[in-house]
Amino acid sequence: MLAGFDLLAVFGAPVFTFHVEGHCRLFDEGGPPIHQVTQDPAAAAGAGAGTAILGSVRAALDALLALLPQAARPMPPVRDPAPVPLAHGALKAERVLHHIAAAMPQDALIAEEAPSHRAAIQRYLPIHRTGSFFTMASGGLGYSLPAAVGLALASPGRRVIAIIGDGSMMYSIQALYTAAQLRLPITVVVLNNAGYGAMRAFSQMMGTHGAPGIDLPGLDFTALAKGHGCAGVRVDSADAFAAAFDHAIGADGPWVIDAVVDPSFGELYVAKAS
């Protein structure tokens, strides 16, 4: 997607964070020059190619804008809004995310760890406020549930919504105990597709069938929540999810919604011939 451009400028982000092993043609000789502006020395040192400048991203952008001529080209067209997902049939993650976006408080904080559903999250859960979305680096699991507890402690009075896959939830589920003991305003939405969706996609990409340890049938997150002192409910339809979420975001203390979603997944990773 980026190979055909004349210049790549990266502000405040790594160059680049890779989740899937493979050859990156951007780093080949003759590829576009890459310039990175970052305040993170580790990001500069870890860059796979290009020139890094350590310093303030804000100051660098202000300086660059002052040097640029006035643009004459028209603004790009506004992207069409995502269509409303269907409410009937098997519960889809897209429908869950659509309702969260419509019903959550405006000042809510989101902690996300559902990498199998990242494309749907970007499409159906737009983030409108700076500093309101928190997630883990690519490939790491176990961050977001304890992060949700930390966010609730650091931001009294604000609702925290944790959107977590069932596989990710198992990495640090004991954070529910702290949330329950402190009566923190956290709504945990488990996108339960009965397995590690990312590993399913990896297996498909690599032509491996029947890999062990990928499926997670029978997990009962309402029972697990109760065992940690936390209320919870299991839902498998759009209407049931909407009712559960609308109740949970106004509840006193944490709630876990075990949303049983369609286990099918799109093409997360694409294998391309070198």
URMOTA-V515816 format. One record per residue. PHI is phi in whole degrees, -180 to 180 (* if undefined). PSI is psi in whole degrees, -180 to 180 (999 if undefined). D_CENTER is the distance of its C-alpha to the mean C-alpha in Angstrom with 2 decimals. Layout:
# URMOTA-V515816
phi={PHI & PHI}
psi={PSI & PSI}
d_center={D_CENTER & D_CENTER}
This chain:
# URMOTA-V515816
phi={* & -103 & -64 & -87 & -88 & -79 & -154 & -115 & -115 & -118 & -115 & 67 & -146 & -72 & -122 & -123 & -94 & -104 & -105 & -114 & -66 & 164 & -83 & -105 & -68 & -62 & -90 & -72 & -62 & 93 & -74 & -64 & -64 & -119 & -124 & -121 & -115 & -148 & -98 & -108 & -59 & -65 & -66 & -67 & -67 & -90 & -65 & -76 & -166 & 92 & -116 & -109 & -120 & -88 & 165 & -72 & -65 & -60 & -65 & -64 & -65 & -60 & -66 & -67 & -61 & -67 & -90 & -82 & -73 & -64 & -76 & -104 & -74 & -71 & -66 & -65 & -65 & -68 & -67 & -62 & -65 & -65 & -66 & -66 & -66 & -64 & -97 & -99 & 79 & -60 & -66 & -101 & -58 & -60 & -68 & -59 & -67 & -60 & -71 & -58 & -61 & -79 & -106 & -73 & -59 & -63 & -98 & -66 & -104 & -117 & -112 & -121 & -152 & -136 & -61 & -66 & -110 & -61 & -62 & -68 & -63 & -66 & -85 & -111 & -129 & -66 & -103 & -103 & -119 & -61 & 75 & -117 & -130 & -134 & -151 & -96 & -69 & -57 & 93 & -100 & -125 & 101 & -85 & -77 & -68 & -64 & -63 & -61 & -62 & -62 & -63 & -65 & -68 & -83 & -132 & -56 & 91 & -106 & -76 & -110 & -115 & -102 & -109 & -137 & -73 & -66 & -66 & -64 & -59 & -74 & -75 & -149 & -65 & -65 & -64 & -61 & -63 & -63 & -59 & -71 & -63 & -97 & 53 & -81 & -80 & -117 & -107 & -100 & -108 & -93 & -83 & -95 & -107 & 61 & 166 & -87 & -60 & -63 & -70 & -60 & -68 & -58 & -61 & -63 & -63 & -91 & 71 & -102 & -120 & 75 & -64 & -77 & 80 & -92 & -82 & -130 & -76 & 83 & -70 & -114 & -75 & -71 & -68 & -64 & -65 & -60 & -64 & -100 & 84 & -118 & -71 & -163 & -148 & -108 & -134 & -140 & -140 & -64 & -65 & -66 & -65 & -58 & -65 & -66 & -67 & -63 & -73 & -65 & -73 & -109 & -79 & -86 & 101 & -80 & -134 & -114 & -110 & -89 & -93 & -80 & -105 & -54 & -76 & -68 & -141 & -81 & -86 & -74 & -130 & -118 & -86 & -120 & -69 & -82}
psi={-31 & -10 & -26 & 2 & 159 & -29 & 139 & 122 & 124 & 122 & 120 & 26 & 161 & 162 & 90 & 169 & 118 & 136 & -30 & 131 & 141 & 172 & 133 & 109 & -17 & -26 & -1 & 157 & 134 & -4 & 170 & 143 & 144 & 128 & 132 & 133 & 122 & 154 & 3 & 108 & -34 & -38 & -38 & -45 & -31 & 2 & 136 & -18 & 169 & -172 & 129 & 141 & 121 & 127 & -173 & 125 & -43 & -47 & -38 & -43 & -41 & -43 & -41 & -42 & -35 & -24 & -17 & 142 & 163 & 129 & 140 & -14 & 152 & 158 & 146 & 153 & 150 & 134 & 137 & 141 & 154 & 138 & 149 & 123 & 151 & 144 & -13 & 168 & -163 & 141 & 125 & 146 & -35 & -39 & -40 & -49 & -38 & -43 & -39 & -46 & -37 & -31 & -15 & 153 & 149 & -31 & 16 & 150 & 141 & 128 & 122 & 136 & 68 & 68 & -27 & -23 & 19 & -40 & -41 & -37 & -45 & -29 & -38 & -6 & 72 & 142 & 119 & -14 & 132 & 138 & 25 & 3 & 129 & 135 & 178 & 165 & 158 & 129 & -10 & 139 & 155 & 5 & -45 & -32 & -51 & -31 & -38 & -40 & -46 & -40 & -41 & -38 & -36 & -15 & 69 & 137 & -8 & 139 & 135 & 130 & 117 & 119 & 111 & 139 & 160 & -37 & -44 & -37 & -32 & -12 & -32 & 44 & -21 & -12 & -21 & -33 & -45 & -44 & -41 & -42 & -35 & 2 & 50 & 144 & 71 & 128 & 114 & 120 & 112 & 115 & 94 & 99 & 19 & 39 & 177 & 96 & -39 & -41 & -33 & -44 & -40 & -45 & -42 & -44 & -37 & 3 & 25 & 131 & 141 & 27 & 136 & 156 & 8 & -39 & 143 & 65 & 152 & 1 & 130 & 96 & -20 & -40 & -40 & -38 & -45 & -39 & -21 & 8 & 21 & 137 & 154 & 162 & 148 & 132 & 153 & 18 & 160 & -43 & -42 & -39 & -45 & -44 & -42 & -43 & -43 & -34 & -44 & -37 & -13 & 4 & 156 & 107 & -180 & 150 & 143 & 126 & 112 & 95 & 107 & 105 & 162 & 125 & -9 & 153 & 157 & -168 & 96 & -39 & 139 & 123 & 123 & 143 & 140 & 999}
d_center={21.25 & 22.31 & 25.55 & 27.81 & 27.31 & 29.93 & 27.77 & 24.22 & 23.47 & 20.39 & 19.97 & 18.17 & 16.05 & 17.09 & 19.27 & 17.28 & 14.65 & 15.40 & 13.80 & 16.68 & 20.25 & 22.44 & 24.59 & 23.30 & 26.04 & 25.03 & 26.72 & 29.94 & 33.11 & 33.45 & 29.75 & 28.75 & 29.14 & 26.03 & 26.16 & 23.63 & 23.91 & 22.23 & 23.10 & 21.88 & 24.78 & 22.74 & 20.62 & 23.98 & 25.63 & 22.96 & 22.93 & 24.13 & 26.31 & 27.44 & 28.67 & 26.81 & 27.99 & 27.33 & 27.43 & 26.05 & 23.54 & 24.86 & 28.45 & 27.89 & 26.46 & 29.37 & 31.83 & 30.58 & 30.62 & 34.17 & 35.25 & 33.88 & 36.27 & 35.62 & 33.66 & 35.69 & 33.22 & 31.83 & 28.34 & 25.99 & 25.77 & 23.19 & 20.57 & 21.37 & 19.23 & 17.37 & 19.98 & 19.97 & 18.96 & 21.94 & 22.60 & 25.05 & 24.85 & 22.18 & 19.17 & 16.35 & 12.64 & 13.16 & 15.85 & 13.98 & 11.34 & 14.41 & 16.28 & 13.81 & 13.83 & 17.61 & 18.52 & 16.58 & 18.67 & 18.49 & 18.07 & 15.38 & 12.79 & 9.24 & 7.86 & 4.60 & 5.32 & 5.64 & 5.83 & 8.78 & 7.47 & 5.13 & 8.48 & 9.24 & 6.46 & 7.80 & 11.16 & 11.59 & 9.80 & 11.26 & 11.16 & 14.89 & 15.54 & 15.36 & 14.16 & 12.32 & 8.60 & 7.90 & 5.75 & 7.72 & 9.47 & 9.44 & 11.35 & 11.52 & 11.27 & 12.72 & 11.33 & 9.54 & 12.52 & 15.11 & 13.11 & 13.22 & 16.93 & 17.40 & 15.92 & 18.27 & 21.14 & 20.66 & 20.38 & 23.14 & 23.35 & 19.76 & 17.71 & 14.48 & 12.10 & 10.09 & 7.98 & 8.55 & 10.01 & 13.72 & 13.96 & 11.58 & 13.53 & 16.70 & 16.09 & 16.74 & 17.84 & 20.80 & 18.85 & 19.73 & 23.31 & 22.90 & 21.10 & 24.00 & 26.70 & 25.72 & 25.00 & 21.75 & 20.24 & 16.98 & 15.83 & 13.89 & 12.71 & 12.80 & 11.90 & 14.99 & 15.85 & 18.36 & 17.16 & 15.00 & 13.78 & 12.94 & 16.45 & 17.95 & 16.87 & 18.20 & 21.36 & 21.84 & 21.48 & 23.97 & 26.33 & 26.21 & 26.92 & 27.12 & 25.22 & 25.49 & 22.93 & 20.20 & 21.06 & 20.61 & 23.05 & 24.52 & 22.00 & 22.82 & 20.22 & 22.60 & 25.28 & 23.13 & 22.17 & 25.88 & 26.89 & 24.97 & 26.57 & 23.69 & 24.16 & 22.26 & 22.67 & 21.89 & 21.49 & 21.62 & 22.34 & 20.99 & 23.82 & 23.41 & 19.73 & 20.64 & 23.50 & 21.65 & 18.83 & 21.52 & 23.46 & 20.78 & 19.68 & 23.37 & 24.28 & 25.77 & 23.59 & 20.54 & 19.94 & 18.06 & 17.55 & 17.63 & 16.63 & 18.24 & 16.60 & 18.15 & 17.75 & 18.21 & 15.54 & 15.76 & 16.48 & 13.47 & 15.87 & 19.17 & 22.23 & 24.58 & 28.12 & 28.97}
